[in-house]
Amino acid sequence: MQENFKIAQKRIPVTIITGFLGSGKTTLLNNIIRKNPDTRFAIIENEFGELGIDGELVSAKGTSVYELTNGCICCSLSRDFFSSLQTIIEKTDKIDHLLVETTGIADPTSVIDLFVANNTIEKFFEVNSVICLTDASTLEKTIHDEVDSRKQIALSDLVILNKVDLAAGTHISQLKEHISEINPMAEIVEAKWAQTNGTPLLQTKAYSSSHIEKSTRSFHNISVSIHELSVSNKSTSSEMVNHRHDIHAEGFIFDECFDQELFNIWMSSYLYFNQNTLYRVKGILNFRGKKKRCVFHAVKGSYNFEDGTDWENDEARYSKIVFIGKYIDRKELETSLKKLFQSRKANRISA
């Protein structure tokens, strides 16, 4: 869809709030507005069957709300959605942050992809983070029964485990394990009434190279030994995850340099052919001749490379890359990655 977007002077940060029906997304929105009195928000909401944004609160804070009634923005990005974005862009000097609340009954991938893959919209907006609200009292059943709830978790940077007062303490620990099996790189925060108790939500910058590098380094399901990476004892094996959920993470670390050209060609092909099953990829890559780490990030078919921090002179270099998706074949993926090493440039590229 081609739209005439007015040129803006600054990029507006976007926080996308997702989560299954009844998890507390609208309550979270009201809390965010209340706790950030000096922030001028624009809110696009598209929820069915939940209480709406507090009108008096919005009026007091000078916040603009755009309600979409022409279908779900996650299923088809309607003209209403683009029209709302255009209006927000025209008010860019009056808007500090855009909050997008997706409907709880759908996959939010298309909304996220819009802000990272649409070259026109990317000029005016930058993703701050994707937040997923979950209901601790129903999460186990929801994860088991609803594939879209698993996608919502897999695509998120922060998962808020809401309504913890309705679940026992031991059960909370089990729920956190379930969330980490789907997305071990997501931060998990416990909450009651969607109160996050000081956790910063608007300054996450989860799509920045510095945050991606930090989260990739701290990925806890794999060991950072210099050699081929194996799944740690904490998660036992990818097979255990596969038995429980179709969506899971696979991580690798290698001490050999990747060939940048081969990696770029292969990754472009791999993302294209697996765009319906691969949700996020994050990596710290070691390319020969580069003084800095290369930070890699992909959402479905869209990806980018950015410079990270410098390699220290006496530091053992490595490449560390994590895939989050559905039915990932670890052995096949590992075989393909090994063909991309600098010393094996002549090898055939295989996706």
HUNOR-V536394 format. One record per residue. N is the residue number from 1. PHI is phi as a letter, one per 30 degrees, with the letter a starting at -180 (999 if undefined). OMEGA is omega in radians with two decimals (* if undefined). NEAR is the number of other C-alpha atoms within 8 Angstrom. Layout:
N|PHI|OMEGA|NEAR, N|PHI|OMEGA|NEAR
This chain:
1|999|3.14|2, 2|c|-3.14|3, 3|b|3.06|5, 4|c|3.14|5, 5|c|3.09|7, 6|d|-3.14|7, 7|d|3.13|6, 8|c|-3.12|9, 9|d|-3.13|5, 10|b|3.08|6, 11|d|-3.10|9, 12|c|3.10|12, 13|d|-3.08|11, 14|b|3.01|13, 15|c|-3.11|14, 16|c|-3.10|13, 17|c|-3.14|13, 18|b|-3.10|15, 19|k|-3.05|15, 20|d|-3.12|11, 21|e|3.07|9, 22|i|-3.07|8, 23|d|3.09|10, 24|j|-3.08|13, 25|d|-3.11|13, 26|d|3.04|11, 27|d|3.10|10, 28|d|3.12|11, 29|e|3.12|10, 30|d|3.11|11, 31|d|-3.14|10, 32|d|3.14|8, 33|d|-3.09|13, 34|d|-3.04|8, 35|d|-3.14|6, 36|b|-3.01|7, 37|d|-3.10|8, 38|c|-3.13|5, 39|c|3.11|9, 40|c|-3.05|12, 41|c|2.81|13, 42|c|-3.09|14, 43|b|3.00|12, 44|c|-3.12|13, 45|b|-3.04|12, 46|a|-3.09|12, 47|c|3.10|9, 48|c|2.93|6, 49|i|3.10|4, 50|c|3.08|8, 51|d|-3.07|5, 52|d|3.09|5, 53|d|3.13|9, 54|d|-3.06|7, 55|d|-3.14|6, 56|d|3.14|6, 57|d|3.13|10, 58|d|-3.13|13, 59|d|-3.11|8, 60|d|-3.06|7, 61|c|-3.13|11, 62|i|-3.11|8, 63|c|3.12|11, 64|c|3.13|8, 65|c|3.11|9, 66|c|-3.12|9, 67|c|3.14|7, 68|c|-3.10|12, 69|c|-3.07|6, 70|c|3.08|6, 71|i|-3.06|8, 72|d|-3.12|13, 73|d|3.13|13, 74|d|-3.12|13, 75|d|3.09|9, 76|a|-3.11|8, 77|d|-2.99|11, 78|d|3.08|9, 79|d|3.09|6, 80|e|-3.12|8, 81|d|3.12|10, 82|d|3.11|10, 83|d|3.10|8, 84|d|3.12|10, 85|d|3.12|8, 86|d|3.13|11, 87|d|3.13|8, 88|d|3.13|10, 89|d|-3.14|12, 90|d|3.11|8, 91|c|-2.99|8, 92|e|3.12|12, 93|d|3.14|5, 94|c|-3.10|6, 95|c|3.11|12, 96|c|-3.02|12, 97|a|3.09|12, 98|c|3.05|13, 99|c|3.13|13, 100|c|3.09|11, 101|c|3.14|14, 102|d|3.10|16, 103|d|-3.07|16, 104|d|-3.05|11, 105|c|-3.07|7, 106|b|3.10|10, 107|d|-3.08|11, 108|d|-3.02|10, 109|e|-3.06|8, 110|d|3.12|11, 111|d|3.12|10, 112|d|-3.10|9, 113|d|3.14|12, 114|e|-3.06|9, 115|d|3.14|12, 116|c|-3.05|12, 117|c|3.14|8, 118|d|-3.03|9, 119|d|-3.13|7, 120|d|-3.10|7, 121|d|-3.12|9, 122|d|3.11|11, 123|d|-3.02|8, 124|c|-3.08|12, 125|b|3.02|11, 126|b|-3.11|12, 127|d|3.03|14, 128|d|3.10|13, 129|a|3.01|15, 130|c|-3.10|13, 131|c|3.11|13, 132|c|3.03|14, 133|c|3.07|15, 134|b|3.14|13, 135|c|-3.07|13, 136|d|-3.08|14, 137|d|-3.10|9, 138|b|-2.97|7, 139|e|-3.07|10, 140|e|3.12|10, 141|d|-3.13|7, 142|d|3.11|9, 143|e|-3.10|10, 144|d|-2.98|8, 145|c|-2.95|6, 146|c|-3.13|8, 147|d|-3.13|8, 148|d|3.09|9, 149|d|3.10|12, 150|d|3.08|11, 151|d|-3.14|11, 152|e|3.10|13, 153|d|-3.09|13, 154|d|-3.07|14, 155|d|-2.99|11, 156|c|3.04|13, 157|c|3.12|12, 158|b|3.08|12, 159|c|3.10|14, 160|c|3.10|14, 161|d|-3.01|13, 162|d|3.09|15, 163|i|-3.14|13, 164|d|3.10|14, 165|d|-3.14|6, 166|c|-3.12|7, 167|b|3.14|10, 168|d|-3.10|8, 169|e|3.13|6, 170|d|3.13|6, 171|d|3.11|8, 172|e|3.13|11, 173|d|3.11|8, 174|d|3.14|8, 175|d|3.10|11, 176|d|3.09|9, 177|d|3.12|8, 178|d|3.14|9, 179|d|-3.11|10, 180|d|3.08|10, 181|d|3.13|10, 182|d|-3.09|14, 183|b|-3.10|14, 184|d|-3.13|11, 185|c|-3.13|10, 186|d|3.01|10, 187|d|3.14|7, 188|c|-3.12|9, 189|b|3.08|10, 190|d|-3.11|9, 191|a|2.95|13, 192|b|-3.10|10, 193|h|3.10|9, 194|h|3.06|13, 195|c|-3.04|8, 196|c|3.00|10, 197|h|3.02|5, 198|j|3.11|4, 199|d|-3.12|6, 200|d|-3.11|6, 201|c|-3.03|5, 202|c|-3.12|8, 203|c|-3.07|6, 204|d|-3.10|8, 205|h|-3.04|10, 206|d|3.14|10, 207|c|3.10|9, 208|d|-3.11|7, 209|d|-3.12|11, 210|d|3.14|7, 211|d|3.14|10, 212|d|3.10|15, 213|d|-3.12|12, 214|d|-3.11|8, 215|d|3.10|9, 216|d|3.11|14, 217|d|-3.03|8, 218|c|3.13|6, 219|e|-2.90|9, 220|c|-3.11|7, 221|d|3.13|10, 222|b|-3.09|11, 223|d|-3.11|9, 224|c|3.01|6, 225|d|-3.11|7, 226|d|3.13|10, 227|l|-3.14|7, 228|d|-3.06|9, 229|d|3.05|13, 230|c|3.13|8, 231|d|-3.07|12, 232|d|3.13|10, 233|d|-3.10|6, 234|d|3.13|5, 235|c|3.06|9, 236|i|-3.14|8, 237|a|3.11|9, 238|d|-3.13|11, 239|d|3.13|6, 240|d|3.12|9, 241|d|-3.12|11, 242|d|-3.14|11, 243|d|-3.07|7, 244|c|-3.11|6, 245|b|3.08|9, 246|d|-3.14|9, 247|c|-3.11|13, 248|a|-3.13|17, 249|c|3.03|14, 250|b|-3.12|10, 251|b|-3.13|13, 252|b|2.96|13, 253|b|-3.11|14, 254|b|3.09|12, 255|c|3.08|11, 256|c|3.10|9, 257|d|2.95|13, 258|d|2.97|14, 259|d|-3.00|13, 260|d|-3.13|8, 261|d|3.12|6, 262|d|-3.13|11, 263|d|-3.12|10, 264|d|-3.14|8, 265|d|-3.10|8, 266|d|-3.10|11, 267|d|3.10|8, 268|e|3.13|9, 269|d|-3.10|9, 270|d|3.13|9, 271|d|-3.13|12, 272|d|-3.06|8, 273|d|-3.14|6, 274|b|-3.04|9, 275|d|3.13|10, 276|d|-3.11|6, 277|b|-3.13|8, 278|c|-2.99|14, 279|c|3.13|16, 280|b|2.97|13, 281|b|3.07|13, 282|b|-3.12|13, 283|a|2.92|14, 284|c|-2.99|14, 285|c|3.10|13, 286|c|3.09|13, 287|c|-3.10|11, 288|e|3.10|9, 289|i|-3.12|4, 290|c|3.13|7, 291|d|-3.13|6, 292|c|2.95|9, 293|d|3.02|14, 294|c|3.14|12, 295|c|-3.08|15, 296|c|3.12|15, 297|b|3.12|12, 298|b|2.97|12, 299|b|-3.04|11, 300|h|-3.04|13, 301|d|-3.10|9, 302|c|-3.12|10, 303|a|3.07|9, 304|a|3.06|7, 305|c|3.06|8, 306|b|3.06|8, 307|d|3.04|9, 308|c|3.13|11, 309|d|-3.14|6, 310|d|2.93|7, 311|d|3.07|9, 312|d|-3.07|5, 313|e|-3.08|4, 314|c|-3.07|4, 315|d|3.03|6, 316|d|-3.10|6, 317|d|3.13|7, 318|a|2.97|12, 319|c|-3.11|15, 320|b|-3.04|13, 321|b|-3.06|13, 322|b|3.12|12, 323|c|3.05|12, 324|b|-3.10|15, 325|a|-3.02|13, 326|c|3.09|10, 327|h|3.12|9, 328|d|3.09|10, 329|c|-3.04|6, 330|d|-3.08|7, 331|d|3.13|6, 332|d|-3.14|7, 333|d|3.13|9, 334|d|3.12|9, 335|d|-3.14|8, 336|d|-3.13|11, 337|d|-3.11|8, 338|d|3.11|7, 339|d|-3.06|12, 340|c|3.13|14, 341|d|-3.11|12, 342|e|-3.06|10, 343|d|-3.09|6, 344|c|-3.05|8, 345|e|-3.09|10, 346|d|-3.10|4, 347|d|3.11|7, 348|d|3.09|5, 349|d|-3.13|9, 350|b|3.07|6, 351|c|*|6
